Amino acid sequence: VFSWVAAPTTAGLKAAGEDYPTWISDNYLQLPITTPESIKNLALEITEGLETPFEKTAAITNWLRENIEYTPAIPSPPADQDVIEWILFTEKKAFCNYYSTAEILMLRSLGIPARWVVGYAQGELNKDKGLYEVRAKDSHSWPEVYFPGYGWIEFEPTSAQPDIERPSGDNASSVVSPFDQTGGAIQNPPLGEPDEEEFERMPDRSELPGKPIISPLAAAISIAVLLVVAVI
């Protein structure tokens, strides 16, 4: 299988602006009415003085990586407290579902469209075979942020995973090929924006049951319902 991985530069993402399509702003800025003000205020504190959505997203991502300790399981949260609020201000430990949900809540409170994605981390490199081996233990979730002209771009707030390194230059259309042995960027036409058909093809999750619980799989389901986000 040959694949291409988009590698937009930080300069390009900073310049992307906030001209969001209506279908993005209508569907990816929603917040539960019970979202605590403390989470919104934390997002404002972390991003104080920053101007662009990319800078704000990077600041929140880094804050979570530096201040929330990774753990594969958490104890039962207090019944009378919002789970994410408890993790951010009291427990300060989490696994990927909660890292990504916390980032999405903070980003949306700032007016930055974000969605929740589940899949797998890259796994372990098998040098003898020249490939990555991905196992069930590599199941993972992360946030993606919408940038006009680019579409959905992933971020990695979970401290147990490697941070995402992006090219810093001003050529926002370059992509990196896994088969380019020099590690250099190969020029490719801009990726372009997804259209509304992408959203229309997504399944209706409005009838899914769920409540905040602590197992990774069940938490994944309940968080998806809570945020009404797109899962790929």
C-alpha positions in Angstrom: 0.0 0.0 0.0 1.3 3.4 -1.0 0.0 6.4 1.0 0.7 10.1 1.4 0.6 11.9 4.7 -0.3 15.6 4.7 2.3 17.7 6.4 1.1 21.4 6.4 3.6 23.8 7.9 3.0 25.7 11.1 3.2 28.9 9.1 0.4 27.7 6.8 -1.8 26.7 9.6 -1.3 30.0 11.4 -2.4 31.8 8.3 -5.4 29.6 7.6 -7.8 32.0 9.3 -11.3 31.5 10.7 -13.5 31.5 7.6 -15.3 28.3 8.6 -18.0 26.8 6.3 -21.5 26.9 7.9 -21.7 23.1 8.1 -18.5 23.1 10.2 -19.5 25.9 12.6 -23.0 24.4 12.9 -21.8 21.0 13.9 -18.3 21.2 15.4 -18.7 24.0 18.0 -21.4 22.4 20.0 -20.9 22.0 23.8 -22.9 20.2 26.4 -25.0 22.8 28.3 -23.4 21.3 31.5 -19.9 22.2 30.5 -18.3 23.8 33.6 -17.2 27.4 33.4 -13.9 26.3 34.9 -13.0 24.4 31.8 -13.8 27.5 29.6 -11.8 29.7 31.9 -8.8 27.4 31.8 -8.9 27.5 28.0 -8.9 31.3 28.2 -6.0 31.3 30.6 -3.8 28.9 28.6 -4.4 30.9 25.4 -4.1 34.4 26.8 -2.3 36.7 24.3 -2.5 34.2 21.4 -4.2 35.2 18.2 -4.6 32.3 15.7 -6.6 29.1 16.2 -3.4 27.2 15.5 -1.4 28.9 18.2 -4.3 28.4 20.7 -4.6 24.7 19.8 -0.9 24.2 20.1 -0.9 25.9 23.5 -3.8 23.7 24.8 -2.1 20.6 23.4 1.2 21.4 25.1 -0.6 22.3 28.4 -2.3 18.9 28.5 0.9 17.0 27.7 2.8 18.9 30.4 0.2 19.0 33.2 -1.8 15.8 32.9 0.0 12.5 33.7 -0.8 9.5 31.5 -2.4 6.5 33.2 -4.0 3.4 31.5 -7.0 3.6 33.9 -8.5 6.1 36.3 -10.5 5.6 39.5 -14.2 6.2 39.5 -14.8 10.0 39.4 -17.0 11.6 42.0 -20.7 11.3 41.1 -21.4 14.9 41.7 -18.6 16.4 39.5 -18.1 16.8 35.8 -15.6 14.1 34.8 -13.3 16.3 32.7 -13.3 19.0 35.3 -12.3 16.5 37.9 -9.5 15.2 35.7 -8.1 18.7 34.9 -8.2 20.2 38.3 -8.1 17.3 40.8 -7.0 13.9 39.5 -4.6 15.3 36.9 -4.2 11.8 35.4 -5.9 10.4 32.3 -5.7 8.2 29.2 -6.3 9.2 25.6 -10.1 9.4 25.7 -10.0 12.0 28.4 -7.0 14.0 27.0 -8.7 14.3 23.7 -12.1 15.2 25.1 -10.6 17.8 27.4 -8.9 19.4 24.4 -12.1 19.4 22.3 -14.1 21.0 25.1 -11.6 23.8 25.6 -11.1 24.4 21.8 -14.9 24.6 21.2 -15.3 27.0 24.1 -12.9 29.3 22.2 -14.9 29.0 19.0 -12.4 26.6 17.3 -14.0 23.7 15.5 -12.8 20.3 16.8 -13.9 16.7 16.5 -13.1 13.4 18.3 -11.4 10.6 16.3 -10.7 7.0 17.3 -8.3 4.6 15.6 -4.8 3.4 16.3 -1.5 4.9 17.2 1.4 4.0 14.9 2.5 0.9 16.9 6.0 -0.4 17.0 8.6 -0.4 14.3 9.8 -3.8 13.2 13.2 -2.9 11.8 13.8 -6.4 10.3 10.5 -6.3 8.3 10.7 -2.6 7.7 7.1 -1.9 8.9 5.1 -0.9 11.9 3.2 -3.6 13.8 -0.1 -2.2 15.1 -1.8 -4.3 17.8 -5.0 -4.0 19.9 -3.1 -2.3 22.7 -2.4 0.6 20.2 -6.0 1.6 20.1 -6.1 5.4 20.5 -8.2 8.5 20.3 -7.2 12.1 19.5 -8.6 15.5 18.5 -8.7 17.0 15.0 -9.1 20.7 14.3 -10.6 22.2 11.2 -8.4 24.7 9.3 -9.9 26.5 6.2 -8.0 25.3 3.1 -6.7 22.2 4.8 -9.6 20.4 6.4 -9.1 18.3 9.5 -5.6 18.3 11.1 -4.7 16.0 14.0 -3.1 17.0 17.3 -1.7 14.8 20.1 -2.4 15.9 23.7 -1.8 12.4 25.2 1.6 12.6 26.9 2.3 8.9 26.4 2.4 9.4 22.6 5.1 11.2 20.6 4.3 14.8 19.9 3.5 15.7 16.3 6.4 17.6 14.6 5.4 19.8 11.7 7.5 21.6 9.1 7.9 25.2 10.1 8.4 26.7 6.6 5.9 28.6 4.6 5.2 26.0 1.9 1.9 24.8 3.3 1.2 22.2 0.5 4.2 19.9 1.0 3.6 16.3 1.9 6.1 13.7 3.2 6.3 10.4 1.5 7.2 7.3 3.7 9.2 6.1 0.7 11.3 9.2 0.4 14.5 7.8 2.0 16.0 11.3 2.3 13.2 12.5 4.6 12.6 15.5 2.4 9.3 17.0 1.4 7.8 16.2 -2.0 5.6 18.9 -3.6 2.0 18.1 -4.1 -1.1 20.2 -5.0 -3.0 21.6 -2.0 -5.3 19.1 -0.4 -8.4 21.3 -0.6 -11.3 21.4 1.7 -13.8 18.5 2.4 -17.3 19.4 1.4 -20.6 18.9 3.2 -21.0 15.4 1.7 -18.4 14.2 4.2 -20.7 15.2 7.1 -23.8 13.8 5.5 -22.2 10.4 5.1 -21.6 10.1 8.8 -23.9 7.8 10.8 -26.6 9.2 13.1 -25.5 8.7 16.6 -28.3 10.6 18.3 -29.9 7.4 19.6 -26.8 5.8 21.1 -27.0 5.2 24.8 -24.2 6.0 27.2 -23.0 7.8 30.3 -19.5 8.7 31.5 -17.7 5.6 32.7 -14.1 4.7 33.0 -13.3 1.8 30.7 -11.6 3.0 27.5 -14.2 1.4 25.1 -17.3 2.5 27.0 -15.8 5.9 27.6 -15.1 6.2 23.9 -18.8 5.6 23.1 -20.1 8.0 25.8 -17.8 10.8 24.9 -18.8 10.5 21.2 -22.4 10.9 22.2 -21.6 13.7 24.6 -19.8 15.8 22.0 -21.9 14.8 19.0 -18.6 14.6 17.1 -17.6 12.8 13.9 -15.8 9.6 14.4 -13.8 8.1 11.6 
